[in-house]
Amino acid sequence: MKKSKSLTATLALASLCASLCVGLPAAAQDDGIPVTRMSRLRGLGGDARQFDQQSKLQYDQMLAQAHQKDAVATERNPQLIRLRAIAQRLIPFTTRWNPDSANWKWEVNLLNSPTVNAFCMPGGRIAFYNGILTKLNLTDDEVAMVMGHEIAHALREHAREQAGKNAITSVGARIFGAIGSAYFGVDPRLGDAAAGAVAQGAALSFSRDDESEADLVGLDLAARAGFDPRAGIALWQKMGAVNKSQPLPFLSTHPSGSKRIDDMDKNMYLVLPVFARARGLDPNNLPPYRSLALPKS
């Protein structure tokens, strides 16, 4: 699929804003979730440029296979337009967590599949499955929580870190396999649309520490973009409720539970003032967050 000129211009503008955000005043950068150093294990996982190249190859292969099954949303799809608008708001704040993201060639696509899943590959290549939007009846704030979480994995280079861990334990990590398993292994069918491109072996789960970091980085990104971080708690409550009746692929590599919600809740005091500032609201008098009910089964 050829990108429309409007999409290219939109994401290019978002990337420009991201580069400009590096120079924001300290007061606008030092609040929220504190930025920590990324794991040194990334260095053992392979060259960052190789990871980016392999990411692009696999993402393009995925789209090509999905197109053959007519499983990629068209440019005019309302949900795809919605996803890209949310991404455009999040991207300018990514450089706080990884300065290299200012030069990423961001992509956002929607796969027409009932699967409840989403991912962001190295280099800012985002994909959502339609099922996560419809089965959970997500608000824009909740979509931003999912997207922010997945972007966080890419920003903090968790796939490369995981490959480094595998190298240490003599698992024989390979760049192609590490990326493919991390992002596609959770659903080898890729919505029944791209099996040939993504059947790379067993799923590779990020560590619990990586998942916790992605939760908090995602909260921070969303709050800076003006999305209510309290939506993160509502999102995981929805995930848990739906998972009771039908196991969700997303939760196979994103463990849920009360501890996850508790950890986000404990850090809410750091991100709510950021959200309030972005929206021009009084942080001490915020209106309650309102989610949407789950669809009736």
Long-range contacts (C-beta under 8 A, 24 or more apart in sequence): 1-63, 1-67, 1-72, 3-107, 4-75, 7-75, 7-84, 10-84, 10-88, 11-84, 11-87, 11-88, 11-91, 11-105, 11-106, 11-107, 11-108, 13-88, 14-87, 14-88, 14-91, 14-92, 14-106, 15-91, 15-102, 15-103, 15-104, 15-106, 17-91, 17-92, 18-91, 18-92, 18-93, 18-94, 18-95, 18-101, 18-102, 19-95, 19-102, 20-92, 21-92, 21-93, 21-95, 21-96, 22-95, 22-99, 22-102, 29-96, 31-270, 31-273, 31-274, 32-220, 32-223, 32-224, 32-270, 32-271, 32-274, 33-216, 33-217, 33-219, 33-220, 33-267, 33-270, 33-271, 35-96, 35-97, 38-98, 38-156, 38-157, 38-161, 39-156, 39-157, 39-161, 39-164, 41-161, 41-164, 41-165, 41-168, 42-157, 42-160, 42-161, 42-164, 43-164, 44-163, 44-164, 44-167, 44-168, 45-159, 45-160, 45-161, 45-162, 45-163, 45-164, 45-165, 45-166, 45-167, 45-173, 45-175, 45-178, 46-160, 46-163, 46-173, 46-175, 46-178, 48-100, 48-122, 48-157, 48-160, 50-175, 51-122, 51-123, 51-157, 51-159, 51-160, 51-175, 51-179, 52-122, 52-123, 54-175, 54-176, 54-179, 55-121, 55-122, 55-123, 55-125, 55-179, 56-105, 56-123, 56-125, 58-121, 58-176, 58-179, 58-180, 58-183, 58-184, 58-197, 58-198, 59-107, 59-121, 59-125, 59-127, 61-194, 61-196, 61-197, 61-198, 62-127, 62-184, 62-190, 62-194, 62-197, 62-198, 63-109, 63-194, 64-194, 64-197, 65-190, 65-193, 65-194, 65-195, 65-196, 65-197, 65-198, 66-111, 66-190, 66-191, 66-193, 66-194, 68-193, 69-192, 69-193, 69-194, 70-112, 71-111, 71-112, 71-113, 71-191, 71-192, 71-193, 71-194, 72-109, 72-110, 72-111, 72-112, 72-193, 73-109, 73-110, 73-111, 73-112, 73-130, 77-110, 79-110, 79-130, 79-133, 80-108, 80-109, 80-110, 82-140, 82-143, 83-108, 83-110, 83-126, 83-128, 83-143, 83-147, 84-108, 86-140, 86-143, 86-144, 86-147, 86-227, 87-126, 87-147, 89-144, 89-225, 89-226, 89-227, 90-144, 90-147, 90-148, 90-151, 90-221, 90-222, 90-225, 91-124, 92-225, 93-220, 93-221, 93-224, 93-225, 94-124, 94-151, 94-155, 94-221, 96-220, 96-224, 97-152, 97-155, 97-156, 97-217, 97-220, 97-221, 98-155, 98-156, 98-157, 101-154, 101-155, 111-190, 111-191, 111-193, 112-191, 112-193, 113-190, 113-191, 113-192, 113-193, 114-191, 115-187, 115-191, 115-249, 116-242, 116-248, 116-249, 116-250, 117-186, 117-187, 117-248, 117-249, 117-250, 118-146, 118-147, 118-150, 118-250, 119-150, 119-153, 119-183, 119-184, 120-147, 120-150, 120-151, 120-153, 120-154, 121-154, 121-159, 121-179, 121-183, 122-154, 122-157, 122-159, 122-160, 122-179, 123-154, 124-151, 124-154, 126-150, 126-151, 129-187, 129-191, 132-250, 134-295, 135-242, 135-295, 136-235, 136-238, 136-239, 136-242, 136-294, 137-238, 137-292, 137-293, 137-294, 137-295, 138-235, 138-238, 138-292, 139-231, 139-291, 139-292, 140-227, 141-222, 141-227, 141-228, 141-230, 141-231, 141-289, 142-231, 142-232, 142-234, 142-235, 142-238, 142-291, 144-221, 144-222, 144-225, 144-227, 144-231, 145-218, 145-219, 145-222, 145-227, 145-229, 145-231, 145-232, 145-235, 146-235, 147-218, 148-217, 148-218, 148-219, 148-220, 148-221, 148-222, 148-227, 149-214, 149-215, 149-217, 149-218, 149-254, 150-214, 150-218, 151-218, 151-221, 152-213, 152-214, 152-215, 152-216, 152-217, 152-218, 152-221, 153-206, 153-210, 153-214, 155-217, 156-210, 156-213, 156-214, 156-217, 158-182, 158-206, 158-210, 158-213, 158-214, 159-183, 159-204, 159-206, 161-210, 162-204, 162-206, 162-207, 162-210, 165-207, 176-200, 177-201, 178-204, 182-206, 185-253, 186-249, 186-250, 186-252, 186-253, 187-249, 203-252, 203-253, 204-253, 205-252, 205-253, 206-253, 208-255, 211-254, 211-255, 211-260, 212-260, 212-263, 215-260, 215-263, 215-264, 216-263, 216-264, 216-267, 219-264, 219-267, 219-268, 219-271, 220-270, 220-271, 220-274, 222-271, 222-275, 223-271, 223-272, 223-274, 223-275, 223-278, 224-274, 224-275, 224-278, 225-278, 226-275, 226-278, 226-279, 227-275, 228-275, 228-289, 229-264, 229-268, 229-271, 229-272, 229-275, 230-268, 230-272, 230-289, 231-289, 231-291, 232-264, 233-261, 233-264, 233-265, 234-289, 234-291, 236-260, 236-261, 236-264, 237-261, 238-291, 238-294, 241-294, 242-294, 245-297
